[in-house]
Every structure is written in C-alpha cells, then in structure tokens.
Amino acid sequence: MREGTRRKKKDRWGNRMAILGITLVVISLGVVVNLKSASMRKRDLEYQAREEALERQVEREENRANELEEYRVYVQTKQYMEEVAKQKLGLVKPDEILLKPVPKN
C-alpha cells in the first residue's frame, strides 16, 4: 500500500509541475504579446503622423501645381508680353508717350 500512496504523490507532483510549466508558458506568451502590441501601437501612431504630414505636403504641391498652371496660361497672354517688353526691353507702343523724370542736381 505504501507504494500506491507514493505513486499517487509522485503523480500529483508531476501533474502540479506540468500545470506550473503550462502556466509559466502562458504567462510568458501573454507578456510577449503585450510588449509587441505596445510597440505596434507606438509604430501605428508614428505612421499616422507621417501619413498626415505627407497628405499636407501633397496638398501644398497640388496648390503649387495649380499656381504654376495659372502662371503658364498668363505667360501666354498678350498682356504679359507687353509688360515684359516695357519692363525688360524698354519698348513702347507707337501711340504711347514715355515720360522720364528729370534728375535733380
């Protein structure tokens, strides 16, 4: 009978160790998953901030592209050509009178 009780105690001890081992594995997995999810949340916040910055940059570039398109259209007008001819080349229309200020001495 003594052997039967020893065996039961040995079986109980083995069962307890198995349960303890399984519990430790589950706890360690829980810790690892928690740490990884925290780092993933941090990385997600960084990506969201980067995405917002890139969206603002895209919007600025689209506005700039629109301004350049408007300027391209303006450059092709007769009004722009006349302005450039007057300012840079000093040309005047035949019916215009050019007045120059008298220098003060």
C-alpha positions in Angstrom: 0.0 0.0 0.0 2.8 2.3 0.6 3.9 2.1 -3.0 0.4 3.1 -4.1 0.5 6.2 -2.0 4.0 7.1 -3.2 2.8 6.6 -6.7 -0.2 8.9 -6.2 2.0 11.5 -4.6 4.5 11.2 -7.5 1.7 11.5 -10.0 0.3 14.6 -8.1 3.7 16.2 -8.0 4.1 15.5 -11.8 0.7 17.0 -12.5 1.4 20.1 -10.4 4.7 20.6 -12.2 3.0 20.2 -15.6 0.3 22.7 -14.7 3.0 25.1 -13.3 5.0 24.7 -16.6 2.0 25.3 -18.7 1.0 28.3 -16.6 4.5 29.8 -17.0 4.4 29.3 -20.7 1.0 31.0 -21.0 2.1 33.9 -18.8 5.3 34.4 -20.8 3.3 34.4 -24.0 1.0 37.0 -22.6 3.9 39.2 -21.6 5.5 38.9 -25.1 2.2 39.6 -26.8 1.6 42.7 -24.6 5.0 44.1 -25.3 4.7 43.5 -29.0 1.2 45.1 -29.1 2.6 48.2 -27.3 5.4 48.6 -29.8 2.9 48.1 -32.6 0.6 50.9 -31.2 3.6 53.2 -31.0 4.6 52.4 -34.6 1.0 52.9 -35.7 0.9 56.4 -34.1 4.2 57.3 -35.9 2.8 56.1 -39.2 -0.4 58.1 -38.7 1.7 61.3 -38.0 3.8 60.6 -41.1 0.7 60.0 -43.2 -0.8 63.3 -42.1 2.4 65.1 -42.9 2.6 63.6 -46.3 -1.0 64.4 -47.0 -0.3 68.1 -46.1 2.7 68.0 -48.4 0.6 66.6 -51.3 -1.9 69.3 -50.8 0.8 72.0 -50.9 2.2 70.6 -54.0 -1.2 70.4 -55.7 -1.7 74.1 -54.8 1.7 74.9 -56.2 0.9 73.0 -59.4 -2.3 74.9 -59.8 -0.5 78.2 -59.4 2.1 77.2 -61.9 -0.6 76.2 -64.4 -2.3 79.6 -63.9 1.1 81.3 -64.4 1.8 79.3 -67.6 -1.6 80.4 -69.0 -0.8 84.0 -68.0 2.6 83.9 -69.6 1.0 83.1 -73.0 -1.3 86.2 -72.9 -0.7 89.4 -74.8 -0.8 91.4 -71.6 2.2 89.6 -70.2 4.2 90.0 -73.4 3.5 93.8 -73.4 4.6 94.0 -69.7 7.9 92.2 -70.4 8.5 94.3 -73.5 8.0 97.5 -71.4 9.9 96.5 -68.3 12.8 94.5 -69.6 13.3 95.8 -73.2 12.1 99.4 -72.7 9.8 99.2 -75.7 6.6 101.3 -76.0 3.7 101.3 -78.3 3.7 103.7 -81.2 0.9 105.9 -79.7 2.4 106.0 -76.2 4.5 108.8 -74.8 7.3 108.0 -72.5 8.0 110.4 -69.7 11.3 110.3 -67.8 11.8 112.2 -64.6 14.4 115.0 -64.7 17.4 114.2 -62.4 17.9 116.7 -59.6 21.4 118.2 -59.3 
